[in-house]
Amino acid sequence: MAADPVSATATERLAALADERVDHRFKGLPPDADGLTVGELAAQRRNLFSGGFTTPVLALSAERLEHNLRLMETYAARHGLLFAPHGKTSMAPQLFQRQIEHGAWGITLAVPHQVRVARAFGVRRVFLANELVDPAALAWVSAELAADPAFRFVCYVDSVRGVALMDAALHGTTRPVDVVVELAAGDGARTGVRTEEECAAVADAVAAVDTLRLVGVAGYEGEVPDADPQRVRAWLRRLTALAADFDKAGRFSSAGPDGIVVSAGGSAWFDAVADVFTELPELSLPVCKLLRSGAYVSHDDGHYREVTPFTRVPEEGTLHPAFRLWAQVVSRPSPEQAFANAGKRDAAYDLDLPEVQVVRADSAYRPADGITVTGLSDQHTWLRTPEDSGLEVGDWVGMGLSHPCTSFDKWQLIPVVEQDGTVVDYIRTYF
């Protein structure tokens, strides 16, 4: 099944991002660029370190970004998976477009606002990994479906009451909303139906209304309690067995153009998803095996570096961390301590603290040996330094970040930087 290209109107909207004016809203950008359009600033190809950028500034590696996009494209194709990367990671329409250009079936999202952003920029296939019961949001989705025959929308259902609320909100709709029953990853996990018997009851509730159409099953293996390869694969086999049982019972007789949707896959266990999905027996309709991993686009230098499946299957390739946060040393009160001017407003800190990797001083780089981050204030990074580190006030420190989802959301306009420091583009985010 081919990736879905964006429309001409969407292409125009993406191109129009270059017409936005640079001003005080966008931190880290050169003050003397105020009034330029983003496109004009990009055309100047300024250097991140000598082109007037102010610290702190987050940079996204052009080369590593492209590498990661290509790697997951080939991985999904190699394993016979369709790919709907989770857009909540970046909330960047330019990256949505590049993911689609690199073979993505569509984009996964989590809440209605995110779907509106994707639609505004022409995304035509959306998988909403949540039950949607808000009447206003459902009315908007219904109107989008009515106005655009090419729009494909799928969302979770995980309760009989949720089905009733959706049906009430969608009364009179011209196109049913496609839904998948979400199987919970276990007792105490996040959302989803806890037992197969309850899944059948939810499916029965869907079958009893005209406003919804059951097209598959889904879930999130990242919520499996005490996850390990055996437990994750056991839960994934429950998911595929549920799909087979539903199909045997004729529950997918009216499934949509993509056939039966079976979906899972965060960024930590997609190798298990690929393995178990190959075991899915032949069903009465074609199966859309949909992977939803999202953090790969930038990867990281912390949590996902440790949990990515590519550490378990290195022959499949290696993701490269694409983010680097640059900050400047603004205080050196003792030989063992320094402070840089980035903090919680700038850096992800919910999973791991930033990792100091490199020091730039007098246009030269050196490894940040022994320099560690011990804490973050709102606008300061607390650094522990060896006495012989040579770190001085005014030096720039480059830090790797952990957890892409809470890195993108702190920056509205992110420079894309080539290896030599040349800024070639800017990524706009919408959180």
N, C-alpha and C positions, 0 to 999 in steps of 0.2 A: 504494500500500500504506500503510495507516494506521499511525501511531505506536501503540505498544503501551502501554496504560495500566497502572499498577501495581495490584496487588491490594489488597483491603481490608486484609489483614494488613500489607502493606508500608506502606500509608498510616498505619496505627497505629504502626508502628515509626518512621517518619519523624516523626510527631507526637511520639513519645516522646523524641526528641532534645531537645525543649524542657524535659523533666523532669530533665535532667542537672544536677547541682549545680555551681556555679561555685566553684573553689578554686585552690590554688597550681599546679595542673597547667597552667593556661591563662595564658600570659604576656601582659602588656599590659593585662589586664582590671583594673577598679578593685578594690583590696584590700577596700574596704568592701562589695563585692558578694559576698564569700565566704558561702556558705550559701544564696544565692538560686538558684533554678533559672534556666536559660538563658532560658526563657520569661518569667519574672518580670523578669529584667534587661532583656530586649528591650522589655517593656511599659513600662518606665520611660523609654524613648526618651532616654537620656542623650546629652549632647553629647560628641563625641570629645575635645574640647580642654578642656572645663570640667567634665566629668562624672566625674573621678577616674581616668581611664585613665592608665597609666604607660608611659613610653617604654622601649624601642622598642615600637611597635604597628603592625601591618599593617592597612590598611583596604582594603576592596573597595567600589568605587563602585556604589551601587544603580542609578543611572540608566545608567551605562555597561555594567554587566552585562546589564541588560535589553535595551539597544540591541544588544549583540553577539549575544545569543541570537536576537533577531528577525532580524537581518541574515543570519545563516547559515541560519536556517529558510527565509527567502525565497530565498536564493541556491540552496540545494539544490533547492527546488521549481521555481524558474525553469529550472534546467538538467536537470530530470528525473532527479535523483539521490536515492537514499535515503541517509540520514545516520546513521552510528554513531560519534559523536565519541569520541575516545580519552579514556577516563576516568582514565588514569594521570596526566593533567595535574593534576587537582584531587583525586582520590580523595575526593570529597565527595558523599555520597548525595543531599543536598538539591539539588545542582547537576545530578546525574544526572536527578533527577525533573523539574527545570525544562527540561533539554534534551529529555527525552521529551515533556513538555508542549508544547514548541516544535517538535514534528514528528519528533524523532529516531526512527529505526527501532529502535534499541537502543544499546548502549554497547560500544565497543571496549576491551579490556584487554590486559595484557601477561603477567601471571604468575598462578598459581592463587590466591594470597592476594587479589588484586584481584577475581577472579571471586567469591570467597566473600563479600567485602564487598558487591558488587553484588547477589548473590543474597539476602543477609540483608536487603536493603532492597527486594526485590521486582522487580529488573530481570529481565525475562523473555526478552530477546534479547541474547546476548553473542557478540561476535566476538573471539576470542583471537588476537591478531596474533603468534603464536609457535607453534612446534611443541611439543606437550605430551607428554613421555615419562616423567614421574614416576608410578610405579605408584600411590602413595597419592592423588595429585591426580586421576588418571584414575578410580580407584575412587570417589572423591567425585563427580566429574562424572557417572559412570554412575548412581550412586544418585540424584542430582538429576534426571537425565533420566527414570529409572524412576518417581520419585515425582510428577513434575509434567509431564503431557502437553503443557502450554503452554510449557515451557521450550525455547528454541531456542538451541543452542550450536554454533558453528562455530570450528574452529581450523586453523592451518597444518599441512601436512606438507611436509618438504623433503628427505627421504632415504628410501631403501628400508629402512635399518636403523631409522629412526624409526617407520615403518609396522609393522615387526615388533615393536618394543617396545610400541607402542600395542596391537597385537592381543593380545599376551601378557597385558598388564595388564587388558584388557577382556574376556577370555575369559568366556563365559557371560552377557554383558550382554544386556538385554532390548531396548534401543534402540541402533542403531549411532550412533557419533559422526560428525557431519558434518565433512568436511575439505575444504580448498582447497589446491591445490598452489601453493607460493610460488615465484615466479620471481625469481631474484636480479636486482638492478639492474645487474649487470655484474661483471667480474672485480675482485676486491679489495673488493667491496661487503660488506655485513654478511651476513645469513643468506639462504637461498633456494637453489634449484636453478640451477646455472650455465647449462645448455644446454637447449634444447627436447627433445633426445633423452633427456636425463636426466629431464626432467619426465614424459615418456611412461613411462619405467621406474617412476617413483614412482607414477604413476596406475595402471599395471598391477599394482603391488604392492597398492594399495588395492582394486582390483577382485577380487583373489584372496582377500580376507578378508571375513568376515561382520560384523565389529565396526565397520567404518568405511564411510562412504558418501561418494563424491566428489561435491561439489556445485558446484565452481567453481575459479577461479584468483585469485591475489592477489599483491600485492607492495607495495613502498614506494619510490616514485620519488625520495624524498629522499636515497637512497643512490646515485643515479646518479653515477659518477665525473665530476668537473669539470662538474657540472650546469649546463646552460643550456637555454633553451627548446627548441632543436632536439634535443639529446641526451635530454632528458626525454620529449619527444613520441615520439622514436624508440623509446625503451624501452616507453612505454605502448602503442605500436602492436604491439610484440612480445607484450605481455600480452594485448591483445584478439585478436591472431591466434592465440595459444595457446588461448584460449577457443573460438574458431571451429573450430580444428583438432580439439580434443578433442570438440566437439559433433558434428562431421562423422563422427568415428570412433565415435560412440555412447557416449562415456564418461559422459555425464550422464543416461542413461536413467532412473536412479532418483533424480534430484535431488529435493530436499525441497520444502516448500510455498512457498518463496520463489523457486523456479525456479533458474536458473543464476546463481551469485554471481560477479561480477567486481568486485574491490575494490582500491582504491589510495587515495592522498590523504593526505599530511601537511598541514602548515600553510603550506608555501612554494610549492607548485605545484598547488594544487587547480584553478586555472584551466586548466592543461594537461590535468588529468584530465577536467574537464567537456568540453573541446573534443574530446579523442580518444574519449571514451566515446560521443559522438554518432555516431562513425564505425562503431561496432560493428554488424556486419550482423545481420539477423534470424536468430535461432537457433531450434532446435526447441522450445524452452520459453521462457517469459518470463524476462527477465534482470533480476536485482537488481544494479543499478549502485550500489555501496556506497562512499560517501566516508567517510573516517575522521579528518578534521582535528580536533584537540583544543585547541590553544593559543588559539583564537579566544575562548574563554569569558571570559578575562580580558585577552587580548592582552598587549602589553608596551610598554615604552619603550626597547627596544634591538633585539635580534636580529630578532624578528618584525615590529617596526615597519619594518625595512629589507627583509625578504624577503616580506612578505605579498603575495599576488597582487593585492590591491586597489590597490597602487601602480601596477601595470601596467594594470589595468582600473578606473580610478576611477569610471567610470559605474555600476559595480556596487554602489558604496557604500564606506564607510570603517569599519574597526574602531576602537574607542576603547580605549586602555589604561585598565584598571579598577583596577589596584593602585597604592597609594601607601604607602610605608613612612615612618612618622614617627619621628624620633629627636631627642634633645635634645643641644645643645652642652654638653659637660661640661668642656672644656679649651680655652683660647685662649692657647697659650704664646708666640705671636708674631703680628705683623700679617699674616703670610702663611700661617699655619697654624692649624687648629682640629681638634678631635676631637669626634665625636658618639658616642652610646652604643648604636649598632647595629653588628653585625659579621657574620662568616660564619655565625653561628648564626641570623641573622635575615633575611639578604638573599641572593638569588641572585648568584653571582659566577662561574659556570662559563663563561659566554659573554661577558658584559660586566659592568663594574662599575656600581653604581647611578648614577643621574643626579640631581643635586640640582636641584629645579625651583622650590621656593618656600620662603620663610622666614616663620615666624609668630612675631611678637614683640609683646607687649602687646595681644593680641587683634586685631592687624592683620597683613595679608599683604603681602608684596612679592616680586617676582621674585628668584630667586637668581642674579642676574647675576654671571658670573665665578667662581662657587663650583663647584669640581669635586672629584670623589672621585678620589684617587690610589691608594688601597689600602684593604684591609680586614684587620683583625686579627680574632681570635675574637669580641671584643665592642666593637670600636672601628671607626669610619669615619674614615679619614684625609682631611681636607679641605684643599685649597689655596684660599686666599682673597685677593682683592684687598685692598690696604691700606685702601681706602675702603668696604669691604663693609658695615661697621656691624654685623657679626655678633658677638653677645655670648654669654657663658656663660648658659645658661638658655633661649636661643631654641630653637624647634622648627624642624627642617628636614624638608621633605617630599621624598621621593626616588622617582623612577620606577625600576622594576626591569626587568631583561632575563631572559627565559626563565621562563615561568609554571611549568613542571614542577618547577623547583628553587626556586620561591618558595612555592607552596602547601605543600610538604612540611616546611617549617620552622615551621608554625603549626597547632595543633590546633583552635583556635576563632578564627575571623576575623570581626571586626565588619564588617557591611554598613552603609555610611554614605551618607546622602543629601547632596546638595550643600551644605546649610547646616550640616553636621556632625552631624546627628541620626543616632544609631545605631538602626537599625530591625530588625536581625536579626543572627544569628551563624551562620557556616557551619562545620560540624564536618567535619574531615578524618580519614582513616584510612589512614595510611602504615605 
